[in-house]
Every structure is written in structure tokens, then in C-alpha cells.
Amino acid sequence: MSTSKFNAPIPFCFKNKAAAIAAEAAVNEHFDGMKAYATERTLFVPEHKSMLFRLGVEDFIRKLGGRRHSD
């Protein structure tokens, strides 16, 4: 059983590739130890076990212009 704090990645959509790449850098810098990665227009953020932490990450990404893939 894994003892990692992170699980499967959650996708967040952006308007273009540049915005997704900028968000990747901002998220990885703001949340120490996070290993988010961007592809074309999608930013994948590892899901944290803490609901409070997940909501903080999602709020930060929304401020960067992203939205959950399921929204």
C-alpha cells in the first residue's frame, strides 16, 4: 500500500497551451512538492488526500483561469 499523499491526477482545462504551461509552473512553485504537468490545454494535478488542500489547489487554479474538466 502506498503511503504517498497524492493519488491519481485531476484534469483542469485552460483556453490555450500557453496558459496551461504557465499554470503548471505557478502550481508547482506555489505548492511545494506538487508535481503538476501540462499537456496541450490541460493541466493534470495530483489529487491530495486532504479535502481542504484539494479545495485550496482548485481555488488557486481557478484564479489562474482553469476549470475542472468535469465542469
Residue pairs with C-beta under 8 A, 6 or more apart in sequence:
5 33
5 48
5 49
5 50
6 34
6 35
6 46
6 47
6 48
6 49
7 46
7 47
7 48
7 49
8 46
8 47
9 36
9 37
9 44
9 45
9 46
9 47
10 44
10 45
10 46
10 47
10 54
10 68
10 69
11 42
11 43
11 44
11 68
11 69
12 23
12 42
12 43
12 44
12 45
12 58
12 61
12 66
12 67
12 68
12 69
13 41
13 42
13 43
13 66
13 67
13 68
13 69
14 20
14 23
14 41
14 42
14 43
14 64
14 65
14 66
15 41
15 65
16 41
17 38
17 40
17 41
19 41
19 64
19 65
19 66
20 38
20 39
20 40
20 41
20 42
20 43
20 66
21 38
22 64
23 36
23 38
23 43
23 61
23 64
23 65
23 66
24 36
24 37
24 38
24 43
26 60
26 64
27 34
27 36
27 43
27 45
27 57
27 60
27 61
27 64
28 34
28 35
28 36
30 60
31 57
31 60
34 45
34 46
34 57
35 46
36 43
36 44
36 45
36 46
37 43
37 44
38 44
42 69
43 61
43 66
45 57
45 61
47 54
48 54
48 57
58 68
